Amino acid sequence: MMEPSTGAKDTLGCAFSRLQRDQELSAGGVRIYRKTTEGARLGYVETPATGRGVLVGISLRDGHERRILHEHHAASHAFNRGAIYIRDFCDRYRADMKSSFDFVVLEFSPAAIERAIEDREGPRVSGLARVTGGKDEVLANLAMALTPALDRPAEASLLFVDQISVAMGTYLLEKYGGAPRTDMRRRRLLSRSQEARAKEMLRSRIDGSIAIADIAADCNLSRSYFTHAFRETTGQTPLQWLIAQRLARARVLLMDFERPIAEIAAACGFADQSHFTRVFARSMGTPPGTWRREARIDS
């Protein structure tokens, strides 16, 4: 006999009181959640049949079990690290969460799914297959890449979240929608005018508050084509290129030895000084304050 969870619930049917971690971001019609429970069972979860789209969950650790109730039967499933589920909100969902869990969950709206389908060349696909408990290391790695942004949403640029969600949408259609896989051997390059326009748009939003869709549309390209072509043309993803521009600008501003580092961080599009310090140290091997002192001595 299932024990219903009590209290207010989120949009996925989870009781807020049972969630140890409840994080959310959104970009381009995709909502990204991280839901974690510790110790106590979450209990009974239910979402009614709606037209909300598709839900994709990726387990970040071992040991979760749930019993899913279908119309005429019930089935138990184990989710270890990297196990996924794909379900459509058009189906009523009822499950008894038998143990704690840690999931990154992506909710693709119908518009987001349609846009991902339209982005692709070749035969049109109708949607995604239902999956329960299958392991997928690609999705697990992409989900892990999102966790720092979910932990520190103030530092998460729209460009980063959008870039990952586009990659996930493309991969899902290829792996679980039957779409032909993109031929990575085929070079796709931006024209000189497209490259210049894309870089101009990225520089104009140095904090990354720009969507891949906006840049791609201005270049008259689909999101997936633009992302691939930008990387082929520049050797970097749009986000990598923008971070390199931020750091180059930061190094110039750091040579103004009296200018506060917090002011430089803001001028270069970082959320705050600590965010700037982490990114700068990861790239340059030393914090910006140390780099500046060494540059001052050298000068």
Secondary structure, 3 states (H helix, E strand, C coil): CCCECCCCECCCCCEHHHCCEEEEEEECCEEEEEEECCCCCCEEEEECCCCCCEEEEEECCCCEEEEEECCCCEEEEEECCCEEEEEECCCCEEEEECCCCEEEEEEECHHHHHHHHHHCCCCCCCCCCCEEEEECHHHHHHHHHHHHHHHCHHHCCHHHHHHHHHHHHHHHHHHHCCCCCCCCCCCCCCCHHHHHHHHHHHHHCCCCCCCHHHHHHHCCCCHHHHHHHHHHHHCCCHHHHHHHHHHHHHHHHHCCCCCCHHHHHHHCCCCCHHHHHHHHHHHHCCCHHHHHHHHHHHC
